[in-house]
Amino acid sequence: MLFSPFPKSIVLVAAFCIPALCQFGRGGLGGPPGFGGPGFGGQPRELKILAQFDKDGKGYLNAAERKAARAYLAATPRRGGRGGRGGRFGGAGMEPALPGPKLSPADVKTYGSEPLYDMQILRTLFLEFEDADWEKELADFYHTDVLVPAKLTVDGKVYPDVGVKFRGNTSYSTVPEGRKRSMDVSIDFLDKSRRLGGYRSLTLLNSAADPTFLRSVLYMYVARQYFPAPKGNWMRVAIDGESWGVYANVQHFNSDETRELFGSEKGARWKVEGNPRSSAGLGYFGDDPEQYKRLYTIKTKDDPKAWADLIHLCKVLNQTPSGELEKALDPLLDVDAALRWLALDKAMINNDGYWTRASDYDIYEDPGGRFHVIPWDANETFRETESMGFGGGGGGGGVVTLDPYDGADDPAKALLHRLLAAPSLHKRYLGYLRDMAENWLAWDKLGPLVSQFQSVIAADVKTDTRKLFSTAAFTKSLTQDDFEPGFGPTAPPSFSLKNFADKRRAYLLNYPDIKNLPR
């Protein structure tokens, strides 16, 4: 027989919670919680200036138009502007980065038909910008709808006029100029038919808060063993003939991804932007779409039917009695994949995860009307919990004893709160946690895998002058705990990957509800 689904403190909260109030979370009746979604406490909403400065109507800004737009932005105060001053987490007072080694296409191996996300190879992207101050220009256009054109060369093939922009939130704003920042590269910027290895865009991540360079790619690799999730590997990047070192290359959330994962480029897509005060956890706030548009950013056509479908999902999830929930949700949501996602979020302690922030994930409605949740932002996984003062869970900082039910008492995290209240789903969730702990936190399986991954990038990390951590931290962080801090947006992990895996596995497999779970 299983223990109670939630710890006693959580049961007491639930028992004395008035349903009419609880379903609205912290914001009270009538709408989403007051802290809302993008634009307050999280990433600022993208500033739309392209149409204003696109004088020739070509759909992008040429050099003269970008110059005018940059002058405008310099004179216009805005939240989430250029940023990147270093911040309180590591940039301030640190020595400037040195230029990287010179690098040309003749210096690197050229690949042919190998898949773009092959985890055993390290391709090189050569970017050439029009202006020498490309870094300042990208910073000026951060969080706007303007992309900066560049020439891209990969495997000997030239892609003229790709579009580049800086991306991220704290992983951008706390990293000083001259250090590695995350980037989006739009291969189809000016030619919508153009692809690189079958893909229209790249997301290059700077591995903030991750001296191993592995966490984002490793998390997605494990995720794909359980449910549809993005691919990932690593890319070497050279800019204007200088090596900027290794970036994690994680598949972009677009129709390329949905085609691979779900067999269709059609359907509606939403992104839930990173926000420590978000309540975009599929809570129900009534039938007015405007209440949901504050929390979810639709990436496809702004279709009233898509919003109506999302609202219907939220209503069913939140208002169906727990004994009837699985049957009611099955036509609307891939429930099993959602349970596996929630379990992985906890097993590997995703500090930007749904359990703590109810943000940093993607939603896809397939053409048949069924919804799927897709993970994103995994650089702060496989590490102990953090105490950043926002969000949710009570796991505490610097420990691996995050409770499997942490966050489940919060109605704003509706998937976790409601799915775990259904006895059959709750039992399945615990089973997935046990399987993940037994298989993917066992160092005799995980250790050789991460060593293999690290060997792909080790030589380039050693010569990378723009990285956010030292080479010693990269080398030690697999099995040793005494590695140095870096430029990450949060404190670096205290535990090596091995120490985390060993401690987390032991905790989960000895957790009473998991230990006593029938096989």
C-alpha positions in Angstrom: 0.0 0.0 0.0 1.3 3.4 -0.9 1.9 6.2 1.5 -0.2 9.4 1.3 0.2 11.1 -2.1 1.6 14.2 -0.4 3.6 14.9 2.8 1.4 15.9 5.8 2.0 19.6 5.4 0.8 19.4 1.8 -2.3 17.4 2.7 -3.2 19.9 5.4 -3.0 22.8 2.8 -5.1 20.9 0.4 -7.7 19.9 3.0 -8.3 23.5 4.1 -8.2 25.0 0.6 -11.5 26.3 -0.7 -11.7 25.0 -4.3 -13.2 28.2 -5.7 -10.2 30.1 -4.4 -7.5 27.5 -4.9 -8.0 27.2 -8.6 -6.9 30.8 -9.1 -3.6 30.4 -7.3 -1.9 33.4 -5.8 -3.7 36.0 -7.9 -7.1 35.6 -6.4 -10.4 35.3 -8.3 -10.9 36.4 -11.9 -7.5 36.1 -13.5 -3.9 34.9 -13.4 -1.7 35.6 -10.5 -0.7 39.2 -10.3 3.0 38.6 -11.2 1.9 37.4 -14.6 4.0 36.1 -17.4 6.6 37.6 -19.7 7.2 41.3 -19.0 7.1 41.1 -15.2 9.7 39.2 -13.3 10.8 37.2 -16.3 11.9 37.9 -19.8 10.6 41.2 -21.1 8.3 41.0 -24.1 10.0 41.5 -27.4 10.1 45.1 -28.6 8.7 45.4 -32.1 10.7 47.9 -34.0 11.3 46.2 -37.4 8.3 47.7 -39.2 9.2 51.2 -37.9 12.6 51.2 -39.4 12.1 49.0 -42.5 11.9 51.9 -44.8 12.3 49.9 -48.1 9.7 47.3 -47.0 11.9 44.3 -47.5 11.1 42.7 -44.2 14.6 43.2 -42.6 16.9 46.1 -41.8 19.8 46.9 -44.0 22.9 48.6 -42.5 21.5 52.2 -42.7 18.2 51.1 -41.2 19.9 49.3 -38.4 22.0 52.3 -37.7 18.9 54.4 -37.3 17.2 51.8 -35.2 20.3 51.6 -32.9 20.2 55.3 -32.4 16.6 55.1 -31.5 17.2 52.3 -29.0 20.1 54.2 -27.4 17.7 57.1 -26.7 14.8 54.9 -25.5 14.9 53.5 -22.0 13.5 50.0 -21.9 13.4 47.1 -19.6 15.7 44.3 -20.5 17.8 46.4 -22.8 21.4 45.8 -23.7 22.3 44.4 -20.3 25.3 42.1 -20.1 27.2 44.3 -17.7 28.2 41.3 -15.6 25.7 41.7 -12.8 26.1 40.4 -9.2 26.6 36.8 -10.1 30.1 36.9 -11.5 30.9 39.3 -14.3 31.8 42.4 -12.2 35.4 42.7 -11.3 36.5 39.7 -13.4 39.3 40.0 -16.0 38.2 40.6 -19.6 38.3 37.6 -21.9 41.2 37.2 -24.2 40.8 36.8 -28.0 40.4 33.2 -29.1 42.7 31.4 -31.5 42.4 32.2 -35.2 40.3 29.7 -37.1 39.5 29.3 -40.8 37.5 26.6 -42.7 40.8 25.1 -43.8 41.7 24.4 -40.2 38.7 22.1 -39.4 37.2 18.8 -40.5 34.5 19.0 -43.1 31.5 16.7 -42.7 29.0 15.4 -45.3 25.8 13.6 -44.7 26.3 13.1 -40.9 23.2 14.3 -39.1 23.3 17.9 -37.8 22.7 16.6 -34.2 25.1 13.7 -34.3 26.5 13.7 -30.7 29.8 12.2 -31.8 31.0 15.0 -34.1 31.8 18.7 -33.6 30.9 20.8 -36.5 32.2 24.3 -36.9 30.1 27.3 -37.7 31.9 30.3 -39.3 30.0 33.5 -38.9 31.1 36.8 -40.6 29.3 40.0 -39.7 29.2 43.2 -41.8 30.5 45.4 -39.0 33.4 45.0 -36.5 31.1 46.0 -33.6 28.9 43.0 -34.1 28.8 42.2 -30.4 27.5 45.6 -29.5 25.0 45.6 -32.4 23.6 42.2 -31.2 23.4 43.6 -27.7 21.6 46.7 -28.9 18.9 44.5 -30.6 18.6 42.1 -27.7 14.9 41.4 -27.1 13.7 43.1 -30.2 12.4 41.7 -33.5 15.5 42.7 -35.4 18.0 40.1 -36.5 21.5 41.0 -37.6 22.7 39.5 -40.9 25.8 37.5 -41.2 27.5 35.1 -43.6 27.6 31.5 -42.4 30.0 28.9 -43.7 29.5 25.2 -42.6 31.3 22.2 -44.1 32.5 24.3 -47.0 29.1 25.6 -47.9 28.2 29.3 -47.7 24.9 30.5 -46.4 24.7 34.2 -47.1 22.6 36.5 -44.9 21.6 34.3 -42.0 20.0 36.2 -39.1 21.6 36.3 -35.7 20.4 37.5 -32.3 21.4 37.1 -28.7 19.0 35.1 -26.6 18.4 34.2 -23.0 17.5 36.0 -19.8 20.0 35.9 -16.9 22.3 33.7 -19.0 22.6 36.8 -21.1 22.2 39.8 -18.8 24.7 38.6 -16.2 27.5 37.7 -18.7 29.8 40.6 -19.5 30.7 41.7 -23.0 33.5 39.6 -24.5 32.3 36.4 -22.9 30.2 33.7 -24.5 26.5 34.6 -24.8 23.7 32.4 -26.2 22.6 33.0 -29.8 19.8 32.1 -32.2 20.8 31.7 -35.8 18.0 31.8 -38.4 19.2 29.9 -41.5 16.1 30.9 -43.4 16.3 34.6 -42.5 16.1 35.9 -46.1 15.4 32.6 -47.9 12.5 30.7 -46.4 13.4 27.5 -48.3 17.0 27.4 -47.0 18.0 24.7 -44.5 21.2 23.6 -42.7 21.1 19.8 -42.5 17.3 19.9 -42.8 16.9 22.6 -40.1 15.9 26.3 -40.5 17.4 27.6 -37.2 19.9 26.9 -34.5 19.9 27.6 -30.8 23.4 28.0 -29.5 23.7 28.0 -25.6 26.5 29.3 -23.6 26.3 26.7 -20.8 25.7 29.3 -18.1 25.9 27.8 -14.6 27.3 24.6 -16.1 31.1 24.1 -16.1 30.6 20.6 -17.6 29.1 22.0 -20.8 27.0 18.9 -20.7 23.8 19.4 -18.7 21.5 20.8 -21.4 22.4 18.1 -23.9 22.5 15.3 -21.3 19.1 16.2 -19.9 17.5 16.2 -23.4 19.3 12.9 -24.2 17.7 11.2 -21.1 14.4 12.9 -21.8 14.3 11.3 -25.3 14.4 7.9 -23.6 11.0 8.6 -22.1 9.1 11.1 -24.2 9.4 13.4 -27.2 12.1 15.9 -26.5 14.5 18.2 -28.5 17.8 16.9 -29.8 21.1 18.3 -28.7 24.9 18.2 -29.3 27.7 20.7 -29.5 29.0 23.2 -32.1 32.3 25.0 -32.4 31.7 28.6 -33.4 34.1 31.0 -35.1 33.2 34.7 -35.5 35.1 36.9 -38.0 38.0 34.4 -38.0 38.3 33.9 -34.3 37.3 30.9 -32.3 34.6 31.5 -29.7 34.8 27.9 -28.5 32.0 25.4 -27.9 28.3 26.0 -27.6 25.6 23.5 -26.7 23.4 23.2 -29.7 19.8 22.3 -28.7 17.0 21.9 -31.2 14.9 25.0 -31.7 11.1 24.8 -31.0 9.5 25.2 -34.4 7.8 23.2 -37.1 11.0 21.3 -37.8 10.9 19.9 -34.3 7.2 19.1 -34.3 7.6 17.3 -37.6 10.3 15.1 -36.1 8.6 14.5 -32.7 5.0 14.3 -33.7 4.9 13.7 -37.5 3.4 17.1 -38.4 4.4 20.7 -39.1 0.9 21.8 -38.5 -0.8 22.6 -35.2 -0.4 25.3 -32.7 2.7 26.1 -30.6 3.2 28.1 -27.5 6.3 29.0 -25.6 6.2 29.6 -21.8 9.0 32.0 -21.3 11.4 31.8 -18.3 9.9 33.6 -15.4 10.5 33.0 -11.7 7.1 34.4 -10.8 5.2 32.8 -13.6 1.9 30.9 -13.2 1.7 29.5 -16.7 1.2 26.0 -15.3 -2.1 25.3 -17.2 -4.3 26.8 -14.5 -7.8 27.8 -15.4 -8.6 31.5 -15.3 -12.0 31.6 -17.0 -12.8 31.7 -20.7 -11.3 35.1 -21.7 -8.2 34.4 -24.0 -6.6 37.7 -22.8 -6.0 36.2 -19.4 -3.9 33.4 -21.0 -2.1 35.7 -23.5 -0.3 37.2 -20.6 1.2 33.9 -19.7 1.7 31.9 -23.0 3.4 33.2 -26.1 1.8 31.7 -29.2 4.4 31.0 -31.9 2.0 30.1 -34.7 -1.0 32.0 -36.1 -2.9 33.8 -33.3 -5.9 31.6 -33.9 -9.0 32.0 -31.6 -9.7 28.2 -31.9 -6.2 27.4 -30.7 -6.7 29.6 -27.6 -10.2 28.1 -27.1 -8.6 24.6 -27.2 -5.9 25.6 -24.7 -8.5 27.1 -22.3 -10.6 23.9 -22.6 -7.6 21.8 -21.6 -7.0 24.0 -18.6 -10.7 23.8 -17.6 -10.8 20.0 -17.8 -7.5 19.7 -16.0 -8.5 21.9 -13.1 -12.3 21.1 -12.7 -12.6 17.4 -13.4 -12.8 15.2 -10.2 -9.6 13.3 -9.7 -11.2 9.9 -10.1 -12.4 10.9 -13.6 -9.4 13.0 -14.6 -7.3 10.4 -16.6 -10.3 9.5 -18.8 -11.3 13.1 -19.4 -7.8 14.2 -20.2 -6.8 11.3 -22.5 -8.3 12.8 -25.7 -6.8 16.2 -24.9 -3.3 15.6 -23.5 -0.5 13.0 -23.8 -0.9 12.3 -20.1 1.8 9.6 -19.9 4.4 11.8 -21.5 3.4 14.7 -19.1 3.9 12.4 -16.1 7.3 11.3 -17.4 8.3 14.9 -18.0 7.3 15.9 -14.4 9.2 12.9 -13.1 12.4 13.8 -15.0 12.1 17.4 -13.8 12.3 16.1 -10.3 14.7 13.2 -10.7 17.4 15.4 -12.3 16.4 18.5 -10.3 15.7 21.1 -12.9 16.1 24.3 -11.1 14.3 26.2 -13.9 11.7 23.5 -14.0 8.0 23.2 -13.9 8.0 22.2 -10.2 9.5 25.5 -9.1 8.6 28.1 -11.8 5.8 26.7 -14.0 7.7 28.2 -16.9 10.5 27.4 -19.3 8.7 24.8 -21.3 6.9 24.5 -24.7 3.3 23.4 -25.6 2.2 21.8 -28.8 -1.3 21.0 -30.0 -1.1 18.4 -32.8 -3.6 18.6 -35.7 -5.8 16.0 -33.9 -6.3 18.4 -31.0 -4.1 16.6 -28.5 -1.6 18.6 -26.4 2.0 17.8 -25.7 4.4 19.4 -23.2 8.0 19.7 -24.3 11.0 20.5 -22.1 13.3 23.5 -22.5 16.0 25.3 -20.6 18.0 22.5 -19.0 21.4 24.0 -18.2 20.6 24.0 -14.4 19.7 20.2 -14.2 21.7 17.4 -12.6 22.6 19.6 -9.7 21.5 20.5 -6.2 18.5 22.8 -5.5 19.0 26.5 -5.5 17.5 29.2 -3.3 16.9 32.1 -5.5 13.9 33.6 -3.5 11.3 33.0 -6.2 9.1 30.3 -7.5 8.1 27.6 -5.5 9.5 24.5 -4.1 10.7 24.1 -0.6 13.6 21.9 -1.4 16.1 24.4 0.0 19.5 25.3 -1.3 22.5 23.2 -1.8 20.9 19.8 -1.3 19.8 16.8 -3.4 16.9 15.8 -1.1 14.2 17.6 -3.2 10.9 15.9 -2.3 9.2 14.2 -5.2 6.0 16.0 -4.2 7.6 19.5 -4.0 5.3 22.0 -5.7 2.4 19.6 -5.9 0.4 21.6 -3.3 0.4 24.7 -5.6 -2.7 24.9 -7.8 -0.8 27.2 -10.1 1.3 24.2 -11.1 -1.9 22.5 -12.3 -0.2 19.5 -14.1 1.7 18.5 -11.0 -1.1 19.4 -8.6 -3.9 17.7 -10.4 -2.2 14.7 -12.0 -0.7 13.5 -8.8 -4.1 13.8 -7.1 -5.3 11.0 -9.3 -4.3 7.7 -7.6 -3.4 5.7 -10.8 -1.4 8.6 -12.2 0.3 9.3 -8.9 1.5 5.7 -8.8 2.7 5.8 -12.4 4.7 9.0 -11.6 6.5 7.3 -8.7 7.3 4.4 -11.0 8.9 6.7 -13.5 11.0 8.3 -10.7 12.2 4.9 -9.6 13.1 3.9 -13.1 15.0 7.1 -13.7 16.9 6.8 -10.5 17.8 3.2 -11.1 18.9 3.7 -14.7 20.0 7.2 -15.3 21.4 8.2 -11.9 23.5 5.0 -11.8 27.1 6.2 -12.3 28.2 2.9 -13.9 25.8 3.8 -16.7 25.9 7.6 -16.6 29.6 8.0 -16.0 30.8 6.4 -19.2 28.2 8.3 -21.2 29.2 11.8 -19.9 32.9 10.9 -20.3 32.2 10.0 -23.9 30.3 13.3 -24.4 33.0 15.4 -22.7 35.7 13.8 -24.9 34.0 15.3 -28.0 34.6 18.8 -26.8 37.5 18.6 -24.3 40.2 19.8 -26.6 38.2 22.9 -27.7 37.1 23.7 -24.2 40.8 23.8 -23.2 41.5 26.5 -25.8 38.3 28.4 -25.3 39.1 31.9 -24.0 35.5 33.1 -23.9 34.0 30.4 -21.7 32.3 31.1 -18.4 34.3 28.6 -16.3 37.9 27.5 -16.1 39.3 24.5 -17.9 40.0 23.0 -14.5 36.4 23.4 -13.5 35.4 21.6 -16.8 37.8 18.8 -16.1 37.0 18.3 -12.4 33.2 18.8 -12.5 32.5 15.2 -13.6 33.8 13.5 -10.5 35.3 16.2 -8.2 33.5 18.8 -6.1 36.3 21.4 -5.7 36.0 23.3 -8.9 36.1 27.1 -9.2 33.2 29.5 -9.7 32.7 31.2 -13.1 30.5 33.7 -14.8 27.2 31.8 -14.5 24.0 33.6 -13.8 23.6 31.6 -10.6 26.1 30.0 -8.3 27.8 27.1 -9.9 26.8 23.7 -8.6 28.5 22.5 -5.4 28.5 18.8 -6.5 30.2 17.1 -9.3 27.9 15.2 -11.7 29.0 11.9 -10.0 28.3 13.1 -6.5 24.9 14.5 -7.5 24.0 11.3 -9.2 25.0 9.1 -6.3 23.3 11.2 -3.7 20.1 11.8 -5.7 19.8 8.1 -6.6 20.2 7.0 -3.0 17.6 9.6 -1.8 15.0 8.7 -4.4 15.3 4.9 -4.0 15.0 5.2 -0.3 12.1 7.6 -0.4 9.3 5.6 1.4 6.6 6.0 -1.4 9.1 4.8 -4.0 10.8 2.2 -1.9 7.5 0.5 -1.1 6.1 0.8 -4.6 5.0 -2.6 -5.9 6.8 -3.8 -9.0 
